[in-house]
Amino acid sequence: LWNSPEWLFPFENKEKLIFPKIITVEPVNICQNNCIYCGMRLMDRKTGFMAAEIMKKIVDEAAQYGCSIRFGGFGEPLMHKEMVYFVRLCKEEKVKTTIFTNGRMLDDEKMKAFCQIGLDEIRFSTTGLSEAEHDDIRKNSNWNKDFFEKILMANRVRRQQKTNKPYFTLQTVVFDYD
């Protein structure tokens, strides 16, 4: 994806861009955290979970155009009880797939399934540059238990499954309140 001419040189290849290269899919718009910066605080739309039929339509269209899917948006994707199924749909259609997660809901069972299915990437998200900043900004979250230990667990499961996928990306948001 990142090496494709359409991504690297979008203006020079605009005739090839008939569909987005990446679609962000929001399978849920709820989260167990209460981060002080999150736009969900301003959200007044109804909360809920995406139906499997809608996800299937999105995957079919993404596959048709060679589009990648990243699960994220406002909400924690792993809160959706059908997230493993959604990833399976993507991979059955050879759609490159990423999950953006705060890590809290990731467990051995889900991680094992993601390894077996061939999930491409998990992007673990934190806030700040220290454990204290994370815990202060991400209300209801514990950096060590919900982030650091989850990455170690995911790596352990990935090694047990003898695969290098999903790839791990770590993302942090840094604020300067001064």
Disulfide bonds with the S-S distance in Angstrom:
none
